[in-house]
Amino acid sequence: MNLILWITAALLAAVALAGGATKTFVPIPTLAAAPGGTWTGHTHPAAVRTLGALELLAAIGLILPAVLDIAPVLVPITALCWVLLMLGAMATHYRYREYPAIALNTLYLALAALLVWGRFGPYAF
């Protein structure tokens, strides 16, 4: 189970890194034209960039504390924050009727919830 939790953390970190880099560095009109990105055209650019920066921090927080063995409790805390972020993302995508994005967010939420359960529970560091 420990291996499954590491793989889950790595997968979520990769998703967070890709999403964060995209929201941080890709122009807003390009984001708004992408599937699932309609909301970025209706949101203040600073909010989109802030979400991108938070996702980049999440990518770091899902892996680095455990790898360096410095405050590894930050891994499940970051995963819990990811659950909250996915709930917000699902609500936003629902508002814009972007149902495939909701399905993907649900998957990410489930993976993050597994990580929270495992790292706060029986498989804590």
C-alpha positions as CSV (number, residue, x, y, z in Angstrom):
1,M,0.0,0.0,0.0
2,N,2.9,2.3,0.7
3,L,4.0,2.0,-3.0
4,I,0.4,2.8,-4.1
5,L,0.4,5.9,-2.0
6,W,3.8,7.0,-3.4
7,I,2.6,6.5,-7.0
8,T,-0.6,8.4,-6.1
9,A,1.4,11.3,-4.7
10,A,3.7,11.3,-7.8
11,L,0.7,11.3,-10.2
12,L,-1.0,14.1,-8.3
13,A,2.2,16.1,-8.2
14,A,2.6,15.7,-12.0
15,V,-1.0,16.9,-12.5
16,A,-0.4,19.8,-10.2
17,L,2.9,20.7,-11.9
18,A,1.3,20.6,-15.4
19,G,-1.8,22.5,-14.3
20,G,0.1,25.0,-12.3
21,A,2.7,25.7,-15.0
22,T,-0.1,26.1,-17.6
23,K,-2.2,28.5,-15.4
24,T,0.9,30.4,-14.5
25,F,2.7,30.8,-17.8
26,V,0.2,30.3,-20.7
27,P,-1.7,33.4,-21.9
28,I,-5.2,33.7,-20.7
29,P,-6.9,33.8,-24.2
30,T,-5.1,30.5,-25.0
31,L,-6.3,29.0,-21.7
32,A,-9.9,30.2,-22.3
33,A,-9.9,28.6,-25.8
34,A,-8.8,25.2,-24.4
35,P,-11.3,22.5,-23.5
36,G,-12.3,23.0,-19.8
37,G,-10.7,26.4,-19.7
38,T,-13.7,28.6,-20.4
39,W,-13.7,29.8,-16.8
40,T,-10.3,31.4,-17.2
41,G,-11.8,33.9,-19.7
42,H,-14.3,35.0,-17.1
43,T,-11.9,35.2,-14.2
44,H,-9.5,37.9,-13.2
45,P,-6.1,37.0,-14.6
46,A,-4.5,37.5,-11.2
47,A,-6.8,34.8,-9.8
48,V,-5.9,32.4,-12.5
49,R,-2.2,33.0,-11.9
50,T,-2.6,32.6,-8.2
51,L,-4.3,29.3,-8.7
52,G,-1.4,28.3,-10.9
53,A,1.1,29.2,-8.3
54,L,-0.8,27.3,-5.6
55,E,-0.8,24.2,-7.9
56,L,2.9,24.5,-8.3
57,L,3.3,24.7,-4.5
58,A,1.0,21.6,-4.2
59,A,3.3,19.7,-6.6
60,I,6.2,20.4,-4.3
61,G,4.2,19.7,-1.1
62,L,3.0,16.3,-2.3
63,I,6.6,15.0,-2.8
64,L,9.4,17.0,-1.3
65,P,8.6,16.8,2.4
66,A,8.5,13.0,2.4
67,V,11.6,12.7,0.1
68,L,13.6,15.0,2.3
69,D,12.0,13.7,5.5
70,I,11.4,17.3,6.6
71,A,7.9,17.7,8.0
72,P,6.4,14.8,6.1
73,V,3.0,15.6,7.6
74,L,2.8,18.3,4.9
75,V,2.1,15.6,2.4
76,P,-1.4,14.6,3.7
77,I,-2.0,18.3,4.5
78,T,-1.3,19.2,0.9
79,A,-3.5,16.3,-0.3
80,L,-6.3,17.6,1.9
81,C,-5.9,21.1,0.3
82,W,-6.0,19.4,-3.1
83,V,-9.3,17.8,-2.2
84,L,-10.7,21.3,-1.4
85,L,-9.2,22.7,-4.6
86,M,-10.9,19.9,-6.6
87,L,-14.3,20.6,-5.0
88,G,-13.9,24.3,-6.1
89,A,-12.8,23.2,-9.5
90,M,-15.8,20.9,-9.8
91,A,-18.2,23.7,-8.8
92,T,-16.6,26.0,-11.3
93,H,-16.7,23.5,-14.2
94,Y,-20.3,22.7,-13.4
95,R,-21.2,26.4,-13.7
96,Y,-19.8,26.4,-17.2
97,R,-21.2,22.9,-18.1
98,E,-17.8,21.4,-18.6
99,Y,-18.7,17.9,-17.7
100,P,-15.5,16.0,-18.9
101,A,-13.5,18.3,-16.6
102,I,-15.7,17.5,-13.7
103,A,-15.1,13.8,-14.3
104,L,-11.4,14.4,-14.3
105,N,-11.6,16.5,-11.1
106,T,-13.5,13.7,-9.4
107,L,-10.7,11.3,-10.2
108,Y,-8.1,13.7,-8.8
109,L,-10.2,14.3,-5.7
110,A,-10.5,10.5,-5.1
111,L,-6.8,10.0,-5.5
112,A,-6.1,12.9,-3.1
113,A,-8.6,11.5,-0.6
114,L,-6.8,8.1,-0.8
115,L,-3.6,9.9,0.0
116,V,-5.1,11.8,2.9
117,W,-6.5,8.6,4.3
118,G,-3.3,6.7,3.9
119,R,-0.8,9.2,5.1
120,F,-2.9,10.5,8.0
121,G,-4.0,7.0,8.9
122,P,-2.4,3.5,8.8
123,Y,0.5,4.4,6.4
124,A,1.7,7.6,7.9
125,F,5.4,8.5,7.6
